[in-house]
Structures are given as structure tokens and as C-alpha cells.
């Protein structure tokens, strides 16, 4: 993936690809952290885990209407560049969404 980065690019690895015996799939994140100081790029990580109880609570809030997402704008997939420009303007409240045409 590093080959796709610009010379000062940033890569954030968000998940593991294996069920590593010792590291539970986190080996990619650890390798990125160890390699980052030796490259011109920034290689970082983001690791999270789900908890069934929390997801059930979240689902209940959504189902009752107590929680709903704030969507600033919805863009068709063909206008992704415009969506990114809008995001970079810094005036987005909530989330931006892209619609993907049905096949």
C-alpha cells in the first residue's frame, strides 16, 4: 500500500487481515509503527473492538428514534470529488454520504 502514497503521504491501517496466533491479526499495525520512523511517510494505526452489549444498546436507540445520524449532504458517487471539496471546506455539520447506484 505504501507504493500508492505520495512521498509525504499518510497510511492508517484500520484492521488485521489474519487471526494471528500471538497478535490476533494486529501484526500489520505493529509493523507499520516500527517502519514509520524510517520512511518519509506516516504509517499509523486505528484499532477498535466491538462489544455485543454496546451494539445492542445502540441498535435499541436507533430503533426507537432516540438516536439518528446527522447527514449534512448526500452526493451521488459520481460527485465524490465535490463531496471531498465540501468536506475540506471545513463547514460540514455531521456526515457526508455517497449514494451508490444499484446494479
MODELLER restraints for C-alpha pairs under 7 A, 6 or more apart:
rsr = mdl.restraints
at = mdl.atoms
rsr.add(forms.Gaussian(group=physical.xy_distance, feature=features.Distance(at['CA:7:A'], at['CA:40:A']), mean=6.10, stdev=0.5))
rsr.add(forms.Gaussian(group=physical.xy_distance, feature=features.Distance(at['CA:7:A'], at['CA:41:A']), mean=6.24, stdev=0.5))
rsr.add(forms.Gaussian(group=physical.xy_distance, feature=features.Distance(at['CA:8:A'], at['CA:40:A']), mean=5.50, stdev=0.5))
rsr.add(forms.Gaussian(group=physical.xy_distance, feature=features.Distance(at['CA:8:A'], at['CA:41:A']), mean=4.78, stdev=0.5))
rsr.add(forms.Gaussian(group=physical.xy_distance, feature=features.Distance(at['CA:9:A'], at['CA:41:A']), mean=5.00, stdev=0.5))
rsr.add(forms.Gaussian(group=physical.xy_distance, feature=features.Distance(at['CA:9:A'], at['CA:42:A']), mean=6.37, stdev=0.5))
rsr.add(forms.Gaussian(group=physical.xy_distance, feature=features.Distance(at['CA:10:A'], at['CA:41:A']), mean=5.70, stdev=0.5))
rsr.add(forms.Gaussian(group=physical.xy_distance, feature=features.Distance(at['CA:10:A'], at['CA:42:A']), mean=4.61, stdev=0.5))
rsr.add(forms.Gaussian(group=physical.xy_distance, feature=features.Distance(at['CA:10:A'], at['CA:43:A']), mean=5.95, stdev=0.5))
rsr.add(forms.Gaussian(group=physical.xy_distance, feature=features.Distance(at['CA:11:A'], at['CA:42:A']), mean=6.22, stdev=0.5))
rsr.add(forms.Gaussian(group=physical.xy_distance, feature=features.Distance(at['CA:11:A'], at['CA:43:A']), mean=4.92, stdev=0.5))
rsr.add(forms.Gaussian(group=physical.xy_distance, feature=features.Distance(at['CA:11:A'], at['CA:44:A']), mean=6.14, stdev=0.5))
rsr.add(forms.Gaussian(group=physical.xy_distance, feature=features.Distance(at['CA:12:A'], at['CA:43:A']), mean=5.95, stdev=0.5))
rsr.add(forms.Gaussian(group=physical.xy_distance, feature=features.Distance(at['CA:12:A'], at['CA:44:A']), mean=4.63, stdev=0.5))
rsr.add(forms.Gaussian(group=physical.xy_distance, feature=features.Distance(at['CA:12:A'], at['CA:45:A']), mean=5.03, stdev=0.5))
rsr.add(forms.Gaussian(group=physical.xy_distance, feature=features.Distance(at['CA:12:A'], at['CA:46:A']), mean=6.78, stdev=0.5))
rsr.add(forms.Gaussian(group=physical.xy_distance, feature=features.Distance(at['CA:13:A'], at['CA:29:A']), mean=6.24, stdev=0.5))
rsr.add(forms.Gaussian(group=physical.xy_distance, feature=features.Distance(at['CA:13:A'], at['CA:44:A']), mean=6.28, stdev=0.5))
rsr.add(forms.Gaussian(group=physical.xy_distance, feature=features.Distance(at['CA:13:A'], at['CA:45:A']), mean=4.77, stdev=0.5))
rsr.add(forms.Gaussian(group=physical.xy_distance, feature=features.Distance(at['CA:13:A'], at['CA:46:A']), mean=6.27, stdev=0.5))
rsr.add(forms.Gaussian(group=physical.xy_distance, feature=features.Distance(at['CA:14:A'], at['CA:45:A']), mean=5.91, stdev=0.5))
rsr.add(forms.Gaussian(group=physical.xy_distance, feature=features.Distance(at['CA:14:A'], at['CA:46:A']), mean=4.86, stdev=0.5))
rsr.add(forms.Gaussian(group=physical.xy_distance, feature=features.Distance(at['CA:14:A'], at['CA:47:A']), mean=5.93, stdev=0.5))
rsr.add(forms.Gaussian(group=physical.xy_distance, feature=features.Distance(at['CA:15:A'], at['CA:47:A']), mean=6.48, stdev=0.5))
rsr.add(forms.Gaussian(group=physical.xy_distance, feature=features.Distance(at['CA:16:A'], at['CA:25:A']), mean=4.46, stdev=0.5))
rsr.add(forms.Gaussian(group=physical.xy_distance, feature=features.Distance(at['CA:16:A'], at['CA:26:A']), mean=5.35, stdev=0.5))
rsr.add(forms.Gaussian(group=physical.xy_distance, feature=features.Distance(at['CA:16:A'], at['CA:28:A']), mean=6.47, stdev=0.5))
rsr.add(forms.Gaussian(group=physical.xy_distance, feature=features.Distance(at['CA:17:A'], at['CA:25:A']), mean=5.93, stdev=0.5))
rsr.add(forms.Gaussian(group=physical.xy_distance, feature=features.Distance(at['CA:18:A'], at['CA:25:A']), mean=4.63, stdev=0.5))
rsr.add(forms.Gaussian(group=physical.xy_distance, feature=features.Distance(at['CA:19:A'], at['CA:25:A']), mean=4.76, stdev=0.5))
rsr.add(forms.Gaussian(group=physical.xy_distance, feature=features.Distance(at['CA:29:A'], at['CA:45:A']), mean=5.62, stdev=0.5))
rsr.add(forms.Gaussian(group=physical.xy_distance, feature=features.Distance(at['CA:32:A'], at['CA:43:A']), mean=5.38, stdev=0.5))
rsr.add(forms.Gaussian(group=physical.xy_distance, feature=features.Distance(at['CA:32:A'], at['CA:44:A']), mean=6.41, stdev=0.5))
rsr.add(forms.Gaussian(group=physical.xy_distance, feature=features.Distance(at['CA:33:A'], at['CA:43:A']), mean=6.29, stdev=0.5))
rsr.add(forms.Gaussian(group=physical.xy_distance, feature=features.Distance(at['CA:33:A'], at['CA:44:A']), mean=6.18, stdev=0.5))
rsr.add(forms.Gaussian(group=physical.xy_distance, feature=features.Distance(at['CA:36:A'], at['CA:42:A']), mean=5.69, stdev=0.5))
rsr.add(forms.Gaussian(group=physical.xy_distance, feature=features.Distance(at['CA:36:A'], at['CA:43:A']), mean=5.11, stdev=0.5))
rsr.add(forms.Gaussian(group=physical.xy_distance, feature=features.Distance(at['CA:61:A'], at['CA:67:A']), mean=5.33, stdev=0.5))
rsr.add(forms.Gaussian(group=physical.xy_distance, feature=features.Distance(at['CA:62:A'], at['CA:68:A']), mean=6.19, stdev=0.5))
rsr.add(forms.Gaussian(group=physical.xy_distance, feature=features.Distance(at['CA:70:A'], at['CA:94:A']), mean=4.79, stdev=0.5))
rsr.add(forms.Gaussian(group=physical.xy_distance, feature=features.Distance(at['CA:70:A'], at['CA:95:A']), mean=6.21, stdev=0.5))
rsr.add(forms.Gaussian(group=physical.xy_distance, feature=features.Distance(at['CA:71:A'], at['CA:94:A']), mean=5.30, stdev=0.5))
rsr.add(forms.Gaussian(group=physical.xy_distance, feature=features.Distance(at['CA:71:A'], at['CA:95:A']), mean=4.71, stdev=0.5))
rsr.add(forms.Gaussian(group=physical.xy_distance, feature=features.Distance(at['CA:71:A'], at['CA:96:A']), mean=5.84, stdev=0.5))
rsr.add(forms.Gaussian(group=physical.xy_distance, feature=features.Distance(at['CA:72:A'], at['CA:92:A']), mean=6.18, stdev=0.5))
rsr.add(forms.Gaussian(group=physical.xy_distance, feature=features.Distance(at['CA:72:A'], at['CA:93:A']), mean=5.48, stdev=0.5))
rsr.add(forms.Gaussian(group=physical.xy_distance, feature=features.Distance(at['CA:72:A'], at['CA:94:A']), mean=5.48, stdev=0.5))
rsr.add(forms.Gaussian(group=physical.xy_distance, feature=features.Distance(at['CA:72:A'], at['CA:95:A']), mean=5.55, stdev=0.5))
rsr.add(forms.Gaussian(group=physical.xy_distance, feature=features.Distance(at['CA:72:A'], at['CA:96:A']), mean=5.67, stdev=0.5))
rsr.add(forms.Gaussian(group=physical.xy_distance, feature=features.Distance(at['CA:73:A'], at['CA:96:A']), mean=5.27, stdev=0.5))
rsr.add(forms.Gaussian(group=physical.xy_distance, feature=features.Distance(at['CA:73:A'], at['CA:97:A']), mean=6.44, stdev=0.5))
rsr.add(forms.Gaussian(group=physical.xy_distance, feature=features.Distance(at['CA:74:A'], at['CA:96:A']), mean=5.95, stdev=0.5))
rsr.add(forms.Gaussian(group=physical.xy_distance, feature=features.Distance(at['CA:74:A'], at['CA:97:A']), mean=4.68, stdev=0.5))
rsr.add(forms.Gaussian(group=physical.xy_distance, feature=features.Distance(at['CA:74:A'], at['CA:98:A']), mean=5.70, stdev=0.5))
rsr.add(forms.Gaussian(group=physical.xy_distance, feature=features.Distance(at['CA:75:A'], at['CA:83:A']), mean=6.50, stdev=0.5))
rsr.add(forms.Gaussian(group=physical.xy_distance, feature=features.Distance(at['CA:75:A'], at['CA:97:A']), mean=6.17, stdev=0.5))
rsr.add(forms.Gaussian(group=physical.xy_distance, feature=features.Distance(at['CA:75:A'], at['CA:98:A']), mean=4.87, stdev=0.5))
rsr.add(forms.Gaussian(group=physical.xy_distance, feature=features.Distance(at['CA:75:A'], at['CA:99:A']), mean=6.21, stdev=0.5))
rsr.add(forms.Gaussian(group=physical.xy_distance, feature=features.Distance(at['CA:76:A'], at['CA:98:A']), mean=5.42, stdev=0.5))
rsr.add(forms.Gaussian(group=physical.xy_distance, feature=features.Distance(at['CA:76:A'], at['CA:99:A']), mean=4.80, stdev=0.5))
rsr.add(forms.Gaussian(group=physical.xy_distance, feature=features.Distance(at['CA:76:A'], at['CA:100:A']), mean=6.66, stdev=0.5))
rsr.add(forms.Gaussian(group=physical.xy_distance, feature=features.Distance(at['CA:77:A'], at['CA:98:A']), mean=5.43, stdev=0.5))
rsr.add(forms.Gaussian(group=physical.xy_distance, feature=features.Distance(at['CA:77:A'], at['CA:99:A']), mean=5.56, stdev=0.5))
rsr.add(forms.Gaussian(group=physical.xy_distance, feature=features.Distance(at['CA:77:A'], at['CA:100:A']), mean=5.59, stdev=0.5))
